[in-house]
Amino acid sequence: MLTWNHYEGTAEEWNNSLSQAQDRNIFQTYEWGQYKDSSKLKTRRYIAHDINGNLCGMCQFSVRRLPLGLHFIWSAGGPIFQFNGVKQENLSELLSTLFKKIHEEYSSALIRIHSHVSNTPNLAFKFNQAATRPIFKLNTGFTIAFDVQKIPDFRKNMTSKHRYYTKKSSDSNIQWVTGNRDIDLNYLATIHQEMVINKNITSLAMGLDELVLMRNFLPNNLSVLSGTLGGTPITSCLILEFAGIVFYMIAATGNKGRQESAAYAMIEKLFTQLQESNVQTFDFAGVDPITKGAAGVNHFKMGFGGELIEHLGEWESASNEYVRVAINFAIRLKGGRA
């Protein structure tokens, strides 16, 4: 028998438990939930134990209140279920009891989870016993991952074209700076704004205020790597780290940076830093097999030689079919994908 309860403990206790799970990720940390709370979402945390009192599940949700008394309840990176000694045959029960508890609290809701665990037929079958695939997704479901400490020669795994551009940009006089001070965040915000204007992709705008807010809630997890020429930032990226797993969150390269192919040298520099910091896994974030405009990003990320992974991805449970359809089409209007 599995029992889910509201989590009432401290941030440290939550994160310590989370760090023991194989499927841990930054988006299930206590601090990420606090950050989302600042954007007028309500964070709810649940924890499950088996009949013997052993921890077997954790899940953090962001609750968004919608018109007409509806709620969209979203878990990025959850639920967490890969703990040592936990039997996978109970996974469908773990999910179904979680959904049941939340539906008892929210009478008209769509619950959506996005698991970062690698997809397998067995796991997908168990998920499908408790939930269904969404009509419209929020994410692609694919990423590129690197086992950082098992790659002694980063360039060796690249395509020949990526090796050429990495060497070319590394030979430039780019100066690198790492940190999460206001000036580091301003470097990224400046380049990101330039990229948004040049590519006319205002939907991706990320201002300095938002970056500062994220840093303030995750000061020990967030870091920015920036490359400058003559004191001017030309390329930059923001990463989030938790318990040896790094997520590539935001990146931008300006006009001068593209001329220097600076993003290639930045990824190599980042990878070197991760190796020196004994990071275990680098998640290069999403790649998109459908959207035509994503071809350039896909080519860039995949050319470094990481492992293409399909996540278990998004699953949902609705109070009823009307709620499911209504909220899914609202997601579609906001840019969700078929």
N, C-alpha and C positions, 0 to 999 in steps of 0.2 A: 504494500500500500504506500502511495506517495502523497505527501501533504505539502501544499503551497501556502505560505504565509507572507504577510507584508513584512518587509525588512525594517527593523527598528534599531539596528546597531549603528556603529560609527562608520565614517568613511574609511578609516584605516582597516577595520575588520572586514568590510566589504571587499576592498581592494586586495587584502591578503588572501581571502578565499578565492577571488577571481584569478589571482596570479597562479594558483595551483592547477588551473584548468588548461588543457591543451588548446582549446578554442578561445582563449582569452583574447581580448582586443580592447583598444583604447575607448571605443564607443560604448562599452559596458562599464567603464570606470565611474566611480562616484562623482568625480570632478566633471566628467563630460555631462552627466545629468544635471549638475549645478549650472553649468554653462548653458544648457538648453532651457533651464528654468528662467534664465535671464531674458529669454526671447518670448516670454509669456506662454510658454508651454508648462505643463505640470508633469514632473517626473514621478513615476511610481516604480518601486523596486519590490521584487518578489523573490523568495528563496524557498527551495524545496528540500525536504529530507525524507529518507525512506523510513520504514517501520523500525529500523534499528538506530535511527537518529543520524545516519550518515548523510552528508551533503551530496545531493545529486542533481541540483539545478539552480540556476540563478537567471534572472531576467530583469533588465531595466527598460522601462517604456517612457516615451514622451506622449502625453495626452493632449490632443488639440480639440478644443470645443468648436463645433460647427453649428451653423443655423439649424433650426427646427429640433434642437435637443440632441443632435447627432454628435458622435465623438469618433475621431480617428486616432487610434492608439498604435504607435509605431515603435518598433524595437530595432535599432541599428546594431547589427552584430550579435543579436540574441536569438533564441535563448542560449545560455551556456550550459553544456551538458557533458562535456568530455573530461570527467574527473576520473582519476585512477580508481579502479575497483567498481565503477558504476557499470552495470550491465545494460548494453544497448537494446536488449529485447524489451525493456520497459520504456523505450523512448516515446512510443505513441501514447502511452498512458501519461507520461510526463507532460507532453504537449496538451493533450485533451483536458487534463485536470487544470492546467494553467489557464487555458481559454475559458473553461467553465467558471473558474473563480472570477475572472475579469468580467465576463458577461453578467455575472450576478451583481456586480458593482455598477456596470454601465449597461443600461437596458437597450440602448440603440447605438451600437458601436461596430466599427470595423477594426479588428485587431490584425495588424500586419507585422510579421517578423521577417528579418533578413539575416539568415545564418551565413557566417563566413566559413563554415566547414566545407571541405571539398565534397562535391556531389558524388554519390555512389548509388547504384540501384537499390541497395538494401536500405540506406538511410532515407532516400526519397520515398520509398514504399512506406516506411514508418511515419514519415511526415504526412504523407497523403492519407493515412488512416485517421489523422486528427485535423487536417486542414486541406485547403485547396489552393491551387495556383491562382494568382490574381488575374483579373481581366486586363488591367493595365499596370505595368511595373514602374517602379521608381528608379531602378538600377539595371545595369546590363547583365549582372550575374557572372562576369568574367573579370579576372585580374591576372597580373604577372607577379610571381613571387620568386625570391632568391633565398637560398639557404646560405647566408652570408659567410659563415666560417668554413664552408666547404668549397669555396671558390678562391683558390690561391692567386689565380691570374685572371682578373676581371676582363681584360681585353681579349683573352683567348676565346671566350664564349660569344663575343660579338660577331655580327656579320662584318664582312670586309669593308663595307661602306661605313659602318659605325666606327670601326677601328681607325679608318682614315680621318673622319671628322673629329674623333676624340683626340688623336695625335695632333692634328692641325690646331685645334683650339687649346690643347694643353701647352703647346709651344708658344702661344700668345702670352703677353705680359699681364694676364688676369690675376688680380689680387683677391684672395678669398677671406671672408670673415664669417664667423659662426657665432650665434648667440640669440637671445630673445629680448634684448634691450629695445627701447623705443626706436632707436636709430635702425636696428636690424629690421623691425617691422615696417618702418618707413621705407626702407630700400625695397622691400617686397611690394608694398602698397603702390609705390611710384611706378615700378615696372609693370605691375599688374594693370594699373589704370592705362598705361600706354598701350599695352596689349589689347585691352578691351576696346579702346578707341580705334586702333588700327584694324582690328578684325571685326568691329561692329558687333560685338557679342555682349551687350549690356546685361544680359541675364546672368553673366558670370561675375559681375562687378563685386569686388570685395574691398571695402574701404578700411582705412587705418583704424578707425574706431572699433570696427568688428574684430580686427586682428588683436588689438590691445585687450578687448574684452575676453577673447579666447585665451590669450596669454595669462591674463590675471586669474582665470579659473584653473589653468593648467600650467603653472609656472615651471613645474618639474618635468613636464612631458613634452613641451613645445620648444622647437628650435628652428632657426632660420639660417640657411646657408646662402650667401650672396657673393657674386663675382663682380668686381669693379674694374674699370679702366680709367686711369687718371682721376680716381676718386668718384667717378660716376657709376652707379649701379647699372649692370647690363643684363644680368640673369639672377634669378633667386628662386628658392623653394622653401616651403615650410613642411616639416615633418612632425609627427606625433609618435611618441614612444611609450610603450607600457610593457614591463616585464620581459624585455628582450625582443619585442616585436615592434617594428617601425612601420608606420603608415605614411605614404607620400600624399600629403593633403592638398597643397596648393603650389603651383609653380607658374612662373612667367618669364619670358625673355623679350627684351626690347629690340628695336631696330638694329642698334649697334651690336647687340648680343647675337642676333641672327647672322649678321655679317661675319662675325667671328666664330660661328658655330659653338657659342659658349655653353649652350645647354648640355652638349656632349661631355665637355670637360667637367661641368658641374656634377653630373651623375657619377662620373668616375671619382671625383673628389669626395662626394657624399659617401660612396661605397667604401672608400678607404677609411673615412672617419668611422663608419659603422663597424668595420672590421676591428679597428683599434679600440672601439668601445665594447667589444665582445657582444654585439647585437646578434641575435640568433636568426631572425627572419626580417626581410625587407619586402613589404607589400607595396608594389609600384602603383597600386590603385587601378581603377577600372580601365578596361579596353572595351570597345563597342563594335560588335560584328555587324551591326545593322545600319547605323546612321552613316550616310555618305560623308558628312563633314568630319567624321572621326578618323578617317583613313590616315591622316598625317600623324595624329597622336598615336594610333595603333602601331604604325610603322616605327615611330621613334621608340616607344616603350619595348616593343617586341624585339627590336634589333640588338638589344643588349644581352639577349640570351637567357633570360629567366624562364621559369616554368609557367606555361599557360594553365590556369586553374579555373574550373567552373565551380562556383559556389553552390551549395544547396539552395541558396538564394531566398527569394521571397515566397511566403505562404501567408494565407489569411483565413480568418474565421469571422463571420458576421452574425449579428443578432438574427437577421433574416435576409432573404434574397433582395428585398427592396433596398435595404440599407447597403448591402454589398454593391449593387448596381449603381446607386446614387453616388456613393463616395468614390467608386472606381472612375466614374465619368468625370467627377470633380478633379480627380488626379490627372486624368487625361487632358482636361482643359488647362491644367497647370504645367503641362509638359511631360506627363507620363508617357511611357512607351508601350506599344502593343506587344 
